[in-house]
Amino acid sequence: MMKVLLLAVALHLLGLSAGQICSEQREALRTLRQVQKILGEHEASYLRGMRSLNRRLNQLRSHLQKDGKDSCPPLKPPRHGRMLGGKVKVGHEVHFLCYPGYRLLGSETRTCQDNRTWSGLTASCAESPTNSSNLRPARCSSFQGTQHCTCEAGYVIQPGGLCQDIDECGLFHGSLLAKICVHECVNTPGSYHCVCPQGYILDSSQNSCQDIDECESEQNACAGGQICVNLYGGFTCVRPECPKPKHNTTYLKTSAHQCERTPCHVSSAACLDAPHSISFHYIAVQSQLPVPRVLFTMTAPRSLGDSQRFTITRGKGQRGLEVRQAGRHRGELILGKSLSGPAEVQVDVEMAEMSAQGVLGRHIFTVTLFVSQYPF
């Protein structure tokens, strides 16, 4: 464009006289300078626009790459079924249900994993084989030439005037929040009933499983000298034993749950440093118990010092257990992480009697946790 303008100015100057040429030259130079300025402004504006466009494209590219790093590919609901949950970020779950008359094949729940793939198998819904025992005739009536059919509760109408049993157990099995039984559900024609594992009794009013206290009902078989400890879903027999004599230190069993140190010789430093007493405590907890939770509180029935100091001396850090000072003369054993059962966990908590002169005495609480298999 600049060349065209220069050529047009040159041709114009050829046809002018000398005086006119000088005047026209000055005018042409002013015009050229204005044209150069306009072109420079257009070029700068174009470059700014290109830089802005390139910056936006880079932002869009990094946003798309970031989204792809913590997401899984989208899933589709199965044919003849539904998908609950639509988030595809890492850690999120989706659940699948099939319509009445169809059964679920594959995984009921799939989780977006850290490697951006879905756990489990692809969900699909297959037609359930017809079971004549789950079919019954519908109640039909005609009014003004129109037939209307209904089914009893627990059945759904099907073509041909038949009522198909609703499988409540399968319908509500996929979601933990929607489960109608805490343990096992058994479908029956037109209804269902819940079943509890051994050691539990069904509370039909709430469809929940309540633990049977075998120790109270004398259903245990603990031998003489043993202590019956009721657990969730069962019981166990324990026999607390005092430590064997060691370094001139002996213990005497003063109750079923406690041992006390016998008097020490004044020259026996090992005996004087040993705990004054050892007590045994047994706690039953459900699996996956919500946390944090206080499991056990420790106090001294009679205090020799100004305060007590509580520490875990054996089993420290065992599965999220920790001890907390809850006052000058009280400590608490805290469960900071949910436990999965069945499991048995044991820790020793030391209570030291403190004064301005130092440690006056020590007591040991041996705490055993029995974690059940079930969360109820």
Order of alpha helices (4+ residues) and beta strands (2+ residues): alpha-alpha-beta-beta-beta-beta-beta-beta-beta-beta-beta-beta-alpha-beta-beta-beta-beta-beta-beta-beta-beta-alpha-beta-beta-beta-beta-beta-beta-beta
